[in-house]
Amino acid sequence: MPSRDPLLLQHPLRLPALALALAATVGVSVATGQTVIVRSAPPAATIELTLDNGRVISATADNYGDATLAAPAQTPESEAQIFVDSCGTVVRVLLVRLRPAPPRPGCTRTEIGSVFIMRPVTTFVVDLDGPLATAHVAQGPAPRQWVERGSGPARPSRIHWGKPEKGLALSAGGGFSTFSRAVDVACGNVSTCQSGNFGAAIALGAEYWFMRFLAAQVGYVRPADVTVNGSGANFKFDSRLQTRMLTVGGKVGGAVGPARLYGLGGLNRLEATFTTTETINDATVVVDGVTRTIPGGTQSFGQQSQGWNWLLGGGVEAWFSRWVALYGEVSVAKVKGKPTGGGEGGIDDRALVAIAGARVRIGR
């Protein structure tokens, strides 16, 4: 559901949240009791507000499905949870400290996942415009953009925010990569050497969140190729390093509204191919006063390497709907492998990869 204001107080881990104080300058007097504004209910529906003491206050929704209910303050300050039961033409808002009895048959309950601080001036705006109800809380009158209808100042289009949840998600993205030692190794002691060590990378991944803070992940990363062109007095060469990584590991994260911050760690399976094409120029020598030409030539050779090593990183994802999120992620991988055919050589380096892309939730 959308957040009409950055002050939306909804926390998926049900941590106690303090409602932020708002200064109201829109010509509405300070409330003397709790005010509950329900929006986007069925037009002409009966709206009921149930408080801790069992008192029920009711009103009828207008043509927009909006209704305002006011209740005398019960205590100077207390904690409250919000539950919303949608029962066709009846909407019940329960503003209580403890979990209430199950909803009546035929009703669908939404639990607003936070504990709110309720004072005599607190205003709750409960919005039913979507599959789940959301709550907006102000210590004082509600900001005008939360409640205005019809003509009025233009407002930005709303984003129907989702939230981090458990389950399977697939991702794809692109970014850049760079290696720490590949160019130095390829150039060696050649004085004239040009290189490309920064380029486009792609990544694919799948992850399963067993809990909202713990997941297993597997991925495929294709860093940019490293290219080197060098030359000497009588030769020149072109080298290319191509790498591919399969990653397996886990993620640990925490949700902040529709976003989730996470760290990741695990292993990467490296496959690297290093190829070089070298051209040696013709050379002339004088032997016993006779000039001879020694023909040059071109040769190519390559080496494949494989190996396992560590991977560390972190990122953030923001769920713009229940199904789709955008994410950004940075990781550092130790890329180390031995030649697949044996012998000397191999690769021992570190790769930095930064990726941004989209993530899609699969299933319910």
Summary of the structure (lengths in Angstrom):
residues: 364
radius of gyration: 31.8
end to end distance: 16.7
largest distance: 118.1
contacts: 1127
relative contact order: 0.14
helix: 3%
strand: 61%
